Amino acid sequence: MKIVVIGTGYVGLVQGTCLADSGHTVTCVDIDENKVAMLLRGEIPIYEPGLDELVIRNAKAGRLKFTTDTAKAVAEGAEVVFLAVGTPPGDDGSAELKYLFAAAKTVALSLVEPTVVVTKSTVPVGTGRKLQAIFKETAKQPFFIASNPEFLKEGDAINDFMKPDRIVVGCDSEEAKKALTSMYEPFVRTDNPILMMDIESAELTKYAANAFLATKISFMNELAALADATGADIETVRKGMGFDRRIGHLFLFSGVGYGGSCFPKDVKALAALAKEKKVGNAVLEAVEEVNDAQKKLLAERVVERFGKDLKGKRIALWGIAFKPRTDDIREAPSLEIIDILLAHGATVTATDPVAMPNAKKLLGDKVTFFEDPYAAIEGADALLVVTEWNEFRRPDFARIKKALRTPVLFDGRNVYDPPAMRELGFEYRGIGRR
């Protein structure tokens, strides 16, 4: 099958590469000439484990191509076109759709045969119908609009694509249903379902899933605050909850709040949609409020411990990315923490296995970066663990204690055992830990 994917971000590049790896001929399109040039050289503009190998292999085999020319890619006989362009939040929190609609108009003008056009971007309910109107007005060939939201975790996106829990498809034509079923059947051979539904339900399913997971995180962070206030231990509470099959273990970990490109944006967009439709959004607003406060928590604890004037204090951060196995720092809690510490006069040092290039572009010389985690904490007054990378889980604690000016450790991910840390001589503070 000839497939075109518009957009080579986390979603589009993984989508196109994995489909090429299953035998399809895929052309990935992006308006960013530098990004396309990198991909043509076999360089990957994002960090996603295993993606570089797949891109190089499929490009070499001729199944995966890259271009900046949308019209040409579509006119070469695309049978399915995926729209995977960004939908960033606007000033009111709603999804900005101008890039999606601009790409759609170009595609519509370029069709040379009946084509299935699939929204892969995260879009508000009703977007599919607007796309149908654009194509009806512009396209000279038959078209079939569908919604196929992604459920990929950054850091494990390839595994999620190849072995999905489920595939959601919203469409109202047999042509789209047949094409997408044929495309995805090789990925659901273990009987995980392809869920067919109407376009509006598919669009809402994406937002609902992300907003629910964000809600679980904020709920657990509120419980952690209550645990701190009452002397309970949130880790034992988490286990007591998680073994209830109605609740489950996933997304019950307390920490410094969620970040990234999906949860913050999607919660805001769903709340904006609810407001537009005059439907209550109290839960969504509370989720955002709790998360915004949680991102500030570690910095506030530093101020609480050392005082409001942090001049002369050196604070070290282990972890900048919003989660492990990614270089994504969008909406990362680390950025909020750093801003507060700098505003109070602290000197900030930081390290991260893969996110430092992105952090350096954003922060410049405001922060001193170190490749070596132990160099980052040399002479620091406190260590803040912000991202739970594997290499931070079992470090040399004697070396940490020796490097720190004062053995103060703020564990923003509850990676370490509180009694063990205190026995080693650390002044330890976790999130909701007894």
C-alpha positions in Angstrom: 0.0 0.0 0.0 1.3 3.5 -0.8 1.1 5.7 2.3 1.9 9.4 2.9 2.4 10.7 6.5 2.3 14.5 6.9 4.4 15.5 9.9 7.6 13.9 11.2 7.2 14.5 14.9 7.0 11.8 17.5 3.7 10.5 16.1 4.3 10.9 12.4 7.8 9.5 12.3 7.0 6.5 14.4 3.8 5.9 12.3 5.5 6.1 9.0 8.5 4.1 10.0 6.6 1.2 11.6 4.3 1.0 8.6 7.3 0.9 6.3 8.8 -1.8 8.4 5.7 -3.9 7.8 6.1 -3.7 4.1 4.2 -0.6 2.9 5.8 2.1 0.8 5.7 5.2 2.9 6.6 8.9 2.2 7.0 11.1 5.3 6.5 14.8 4.6 7.5 17.8 6.7 7.8 21.5 6.0 10.9 21.8 8.1 13.7 21.5 5.5 16.4 21.0 8.2 14.5 18.1 9.7 14.0 16.4 6.3 17.6 16.9 5.4 18.6 15.2 8.7 16.3 12.3 8.0 17.7 11.9 4.5 21.2 11.6 6.0 19.9 8.9 8.4 19.9 11.3 11.4 16.9 11.2 13.8 15.7 14.6 15.0 14.1 13.1 18.1 15.2 10.6 20.7 13.1 7.5 20.7 14.8 4.1 21.5 15.1 1.9 18.5 13.7 4.4 16.0 17.1 5.2 14.4 17.7 1.6 13.4 14.2 1.2 11.9 14.5 4.5 9.9 17.9 3.6 8.5 16.9 0.0 7.6 13.6 0.9 5.8 15.1 4.0 4.0 17.9 1.7 2.7 15.3 -0.8 1.5 13.5 1.9 -0.4 10.3 1.6 1.6 10.7 4.9 3.6 11.2 8.2 1.9 11.3 11.8 3.1 10.4 15.1 1.4 9.1 18.6 1.9 6.8 18.4 -1.1 3.3 17.4 0.1 1.6 17.8 -3.2 4.1 15.6 -5.0 4.0 12.9 -2.4 0.3 12.7 -2.6 0.1 13.0 -6.4 2.4 9.9 -6.7 -0.7 7.8 -6.0 -1.2 7.8 -2.2 -3.9 5.3 -1.2 -3.9 6.5 2.5 -2.7 9.8 3.8 -2.2 10.4 7.6 -2.4 13.9 9.0 0.1 14.0 11.9 0.9 17.7 12.2 1.1 19.5 15.5 -2.0 20.9 17.2 -0.5 23.1 19.9 -2.6 24.8 22.5 -3.9 28.3 21.6 -4.2 31.2 24.1 -7.4 29.8 25.5 -6.1 26.2 25.8 -8.0 24.9 22.8 -6.1 23.0 20.1 -4.7 25.2 17.3 -5.9 23.6 14.0 -4.5 26.0 11.4 -1.6 23.7 10.5 -3.8 20.7 10.2 -6.3 22.5 7.9 -3.5 23.9 5.8 -2.0 20.5 5.3 -5.5 19.1 4.5 -6.1 21.7 1.8 -2.8 20.8 0.1 -3.7 17.1 0.2 -7.2 17.7 -1.1 -5.8 19.7 -4.1 -3.3 16.9 -4.8 -5.4 13.8 -4.9 -5.1 11.8 -8.1 -7.2 8.8 -7.1 -9.7 7.8 -4.4 -7.9 8.2 -1.1 -8.5 7.6 2.6 -7.5 10.6 4.6 -6.8 9.9 8.3 -6.4 12.3 11.2 -3.6 11.1 13.4 -3.2 14.4 15.2 -5.0 14.9 18.5 -7.9 17.1 17.6 -11.2 18.3 19.2 -14.4 16.5 18.6 -15.9 17.8 15.3 -12.6 18.3 13.5 -13.3 15.3 11.2 -16.5 16.9 10.0 -14.6 20.1 9.2 -12.1 18.2 7.2 -14.9 16.6 5.3 -16.2 20.1 4.4 -12.7 21.1 3.3 -12.2 18.1 1.0 -15.8 18.4 -0.3 -15.1 21.9 -1.4 -11.6 21.3 -2.8 -10.9 17.7 -3.8 -11.5 16.5 -7.4 -11.2 12.9 -6.5 -13.3 10.7 -4.1 -12.1 10.9 -0.5 -12.9 9.1 2.8 -12.2 10.8 6.1 -11.3 8.8 9.2 -9.9 9.4 12.7 -7.2 7.1 14.0 -5.9 8.6 17.3 -2.5 7.4 18.6 -1.8 6.0 22.0 2.0 5.9 22.0 4.2 6.4 25.0 7.3 8.4 24.4 10.2 6.2 25.2 8.3 3.0 24.2 6.5 4.2 21.1 7.8 1.5 18.8 6.6 -1.3 21.1 3.3 0.4 21.5 2.8 0.6 17.8 3.9 -2.9 17.1 1.9 -4.5 20.0 -1.0 -2.1 20.6 -3.6 -2.7 23.4 -6.2 -1.7 20.9 -6.5 0.3 17.7 -9.2 3.0 17.5 -10.7 3.9 14.1 -13.5 6.4 13.6 -15.0 6.4 10.1 -18.4 6.3 8.2 -17.3 4.7 5.0 -16.6 1.1 4.1 -13.6 2.2 2.0 -11.8 3.7 5.1 -12.8 0.8 7.2 -11.5 -1.8 4.7 -8.2 0.1 4.1 -7.4 0.6 7.8 -8.4 -2.9 8.9 -6.1 -4.3 6.2 -3.3 -2.0 7.3 -3.5 -2.8 11.0 -4.4 -6.5 11.0 -0.8 -7.6 11.2 -0.4 -5.7 14.5 -3.3 -7.3 16.3 -2.7 -11.0 15.6 -2.9 -11.7 19.4 -6.6 -10.7 19.2 -6.3 -7.2 20.7 -9.2 -5.4 19.0 -9.5 -2.9 16.2 -12.4 -0.8 17.6 -14.5 0.7 14.8 -16.7 3.7 15.8 -18.0 7.0 14.6 -15.5 9.8 14.0 -16.7 11.9 16.9 -16.3 9.1 19.4 -12.8 8.3 18.1 -11.8 11.9 18.5 -13.1 12.0 22.1 -11.6 8.7 23.0 -8.1 10.1 22.6 -8.7 13.1 24.9 -10.6 10.9 27.4 -7.8 8.4 27.7 -5.1 11.1 28.3 -7.2 13.2 30.6 -8.1 10.1 32.7 -4.4 9.1 33.1 -3.6 12.7 34.1 -6.4 12.6 36.6 -4.9 9.5 38.2 -1.6 11.3 38.6 -3.0 14.4 40.1 -5.2 12.4 42.4 -2.2 10.4 43.7 -0.3 13.7 44.2 -3.1 15.1 46.3 -3.1 11.9 48.3 0.7 12.2 48.8 0.1 15.7 50.3 -2.4 14.1 52.7 0.0 11.4 53.5 2.6 14.0 54.4 0.1 15.7 56.7 -1.0 12.6 58.5 2.1 10.5 58.7 0.9 7.9 56.2 3.2 6.4 53.5 1.9 7.0 49.9 3.9 4.0 48.6 2.0 1.5 50.9 -1.3 3.3 50.1 -0.5 3.0 46.4 0.0 -0.8 46.7 -3.2 -1.1 48.8 -5.1 0.6 46.0 -3.4 -1.0 43.0 -4.2 -4.6 43.9 -7.9 -3.7 43.6 -8.6 -4.9 40.0 -11.0 -2.0 39.5 -8.2 0.4 40.0 -5.0 -1.3 38.8 -1.3 -0.4 39.4 -0.6 1.9 36.5 -0.3 5.7 36.9 -0.6 5.6 40.7 2.9 6.9 41.4 3.3 10.2 43.2 5.9 12.6 42.0 6.6 16.1 40.7 3.7 16.2 38.3 3.2 15.3 34.6 4.6 17.1 31.6 5.4 16.3 28.0 3.6 17.1 24.8 0.3 15.2 25.5 -1.2 15.4 29.0 -0.9 19.1 29.6 -2.1 20.0 26.1 -4.9 17.5 26.0 -6.3 18.3 29.5 -6.4 22.0 28.5 -8.0 21.2 25.2 -10.7 19.0 26.7 -11.4 21.6 29.3 -11.7 24.2 26.6 -14.1 22.0 24.6 -16.3 21.4 27.7 -16.4 25.1 28.3 -17.3 25.8 24.6 -20.1 23.2 24.8 -21.3 24.6 28.2 -20.6 21.3 30.0 -19.0 21.1 33.4 -15.3 20.7 33.6 -14.6 21.0 37.3 -12.6 17.7 37.4 -10.3 18.8 34.5 -9.7 22.2 36.1 -8.8 20.5 39.3 -6.4 18.1 37.6 -4.6 21.1 36.0 -4.5 23.0 39.3 -3.0 20.1 41.3 -0.4 19.5 38.6 0.7 23.1 38.4 1.2 23.1 42.1 3.0 19.8 42.1 5.6 21.0 39.6 6.6 23.7 42.1 6.8 21.4 45.1 10.5 20.4 45.1 11.6 24.0 44.6 9.3 25.1 47.4 10.8 22.5 49.7 14.3 23.7 49.0 13.2 27.3 49.9 11.6 25.9 53.0 14.8 24.1 54.0 17.4 26.7 53.1 15.4 30.0 53.3 14.1 32.4 50.6 17.5 33.8 49.9 19.4 31.1 48.1 22.3 33.2 47.0 25.5 31.1 47.6 23.5 27.9 47.5 24.2 25.3 44.8 21.3 23.0 43.9 21.8 20.0 41.7 19.1 18.3 39.5 19.3 14.8 38.3 16.9 14.6 35.3 15.5 17.3 33.0 13.3 15.3 30.6 9.7 15.1 31.6 10.1 11.3 31.9 12.8 8.7 31.2 13.7 7.3 27.8 13.0 10.6 26.0 14.7 13.9 25.3 11.4 15.8 25.5 11.4 18.7 27.9 8.1 20.2 26.9 6.1 21.2 30.1 8.8 19.3 32.1 8.6 19.8 35.9 12.3 20.4 35.9 11.8 23.7 34.1 9.4 25.0 36.7 11.8 23.9 39.5 14.8 25.6 37.8 12.9 28.9 37.3 11.9 29.1 41.0 15.4 28.2 42.2 17.0 30.8 40.0 14.5 33.4 41.0 15.6 32.9 44.6 19.2 33.3 43.7 20.4 29.7 43.7 23.1 28.4 41.4 21.7 25.4 39.5 23.5 22.5 38.1 21.9 19.7 36.1 22.4 16.4 34.2 20.3 14.2 32.0 21.3 11.2 29.9 19.7 12.5 26.7 17.8 15.8 27.2 20.7 18.2 27.8 21.0 19.4 24.2 17.3 20.5 24.3 17.7 22.0 27.8 20.8 24.0 26.7 18.9 25.5 23.8 16.2 26.6 26.1 18.1 27.6 29.2 21.5 28.6 27.8 24.0 29.6 30.5 21.4 30.0 33.3 22.2 26.4 34.3 25.5 24.6 34.4 25.2 21.2 32.7 27.3 18.1 33.4 27.6 14.8 31.5 28.7 13.1 34.7 25.9 13.0 37.4 28.5 13.0 40.2 30.2 16.1 38.8 26.9 17.8 38.8 26.5 17.4 42.6 30.1 18.3 43.5 29.8 20.9 46.2 26.0 21.2 46.0 23.9 21.9 49.0 21.1 19.6 47.9 20.3 17.0 45.2 16.9 16.9 43.6 16.0 13.7 41.7 13.5 14.9 39.1 13.5 12.2 36.4 13.7 8.5 37.3 16.3 7.4 34.8 17.6 3.9 35.4 21.1 5.1 36.1 19.8 7.2 39.0 18.0 4.3 40.7 21.0 2.6 42.3 23.8 5.2 42.4 26.9 5.2 44.7 25.3 6.8 47.7 28.7 7.1 49.6 30.0 9.0 46.6 26.9 11.2 46.6 27.2 12.0 50.3 30.9 12.8 49.9 30.2 15.1 46.9 27.4 17.1 48.5 28.3 20.0 50.8 25.3 19.1 52.9 23.7 15.6 52.5 20.2 16.8 51.6 18.3 14.7 49.1 14.9 15.6 47.7 13.4 12.6 45.9 10.8 13.8 43.4 10.1 10.3 42.1 10.2 8.3 45.3 13.0 6.2 43.9 14.8 5.6 47.2 13.8 3.9 50.5 13.5 6.6 53.2 14.8 4.5 56.2 17.8 3.3 54.1 18.6 6.9 53.1 18.5 8.2 56.6 20.6 5.2 57.8 23.2 6.3 55.2 23.2 9.8 56.8 21.1 11.7 54.3 18.5 14.3 55.2 15.8 12.7 52.9 12.5 14.0 51.7 10.3 12.1 49.3 6.7 12.7 48.0 4.2 11.5 50.7 6.8 9.1 52.2 6.6 8.3 55.9 
